[in-house]
Amino acid sequence: MSKEGLTEAYGWAARDSSGILSPLHFTRRANGDTDITVKILYCGICHSDFHMLKNDHGISIYPLVPGHEIVGEVTTVGRQVTKFKVGDVAGVGGIVGTCGTCSNCTLGLETYCPKMILTSSSHYHDGSITYGGFSDNFVVDEHFAVTIPESMPLHATAPLLCAGITVYSPMLHHGLCRPGQHLGVVGLGGLGHLAVKFAKAFGMKVTVISTSSRKKEEAIKRLGVDAFLLSHQQQQLQDASGTMDGIIDTVSAPHSVYPLVGLLKTGGNLILVGAPAASSPELPSLPLIMGRKSISGSAGGGMRETQEMIEFAAKHNISADVEVIPMDYVNTAMGRLVNNDVQYRFVIDVANTLDTPRTN
């Protein structure tokens, strides 16, 4: 603790929109009555971290410490904390605060609160800036942390805190979670491979739609998908026309959604969960009208649903396929991430690779 009671921290941050990360000493808010402090063990790297580092959405605050797929060991608990004790393992995802009183908050949909506070690069209730998980510790209100079962591999669990809930929540919301249903998954990356795993655990038929033929063998032989379509092969798309109950589109690069609508059954739903920095896909009005089809979006689930997702994953042995990296590899990892050169999620081994130099 610093002399002001703030929590001293050390991590890697970008100073500007170049997005280049380097070591930074900083302070977090003090651990309050309902807060826990965690020693960060692992932190996943999400594609949205790259967009925030580059200020692609125009909301970044520098210096920016990214990271919102955090798993760590609880080291401090506030006097009113009831969910955690020292030594427990906690997970933190994309949000760390909300108003707590709006209809979304009262319904357990904290992600959609108009005053939602991001895990990094936002202003907290007290005016302090939030810094993410590319660092040695984290302070969070216990409401915005989930408990992690002992059976789960921690390095492969971290991505579930963002990628996992991002695909799990819309599947449940739209009823795409019943045995025998047919789900299309667009993109086989960090989100897409977890959508496949959850869908197979639900007993669904799964078809992956991808631009890359090299992912076909991996998808079918190891992930167990039932079919694989190349999005640029018109005959393949035509043969699968009208066969899918729903589609989860995980792609974060600009692309046309028009061919995907044709794959849906009557009444089917195309759900967008990828977040391109800037794109306005055309709206295929006539196919939507004539097929009673819909296009929707989803930003993930609230805290109660995130905990349920973690417990479902533990029960069904679902975890992310990851490449564990040291902290000083993060700039290289960001470059590889942009080029889709990862299978399927980078996870930083924070506890074992973040060296904290002494300050003068």
Buried (B, 14 or more C-beta within 10 A) or exposed (E): EEEEEBBBBBBBBBEEBEBBBEBBEBBBBBBBEBBBBBBBBBBBBBBBBBBBBBBBEEEBBBBBBBBBBBBBBBEBBBEEBEBBEEEBBBBBBBBBBBBEEBEBBEEEBBBBBEEBBBBBBBEBBEEBBBBBBBBBBBBBBBBBBBBBEEEBEBBBBBBBBBBBBBBBBBBBBBEBBEEEBBBBBBBBBBBBBBBBBBBBBBEBBBBBBBBEEEBBEBBBEEBEBBBBBBBEEEEBBEEBEEBBBBBBBBBBEEBEBEBBBBBBBEEBBBBBBBBBBEEEBEEBEEBBEEBEBBBEEBBBBBBEBBBBBBBBBBEEEBBBBBBBBBBBBBBEBBEBBEEBEBBBBBBBBBBEEBEEEEEE
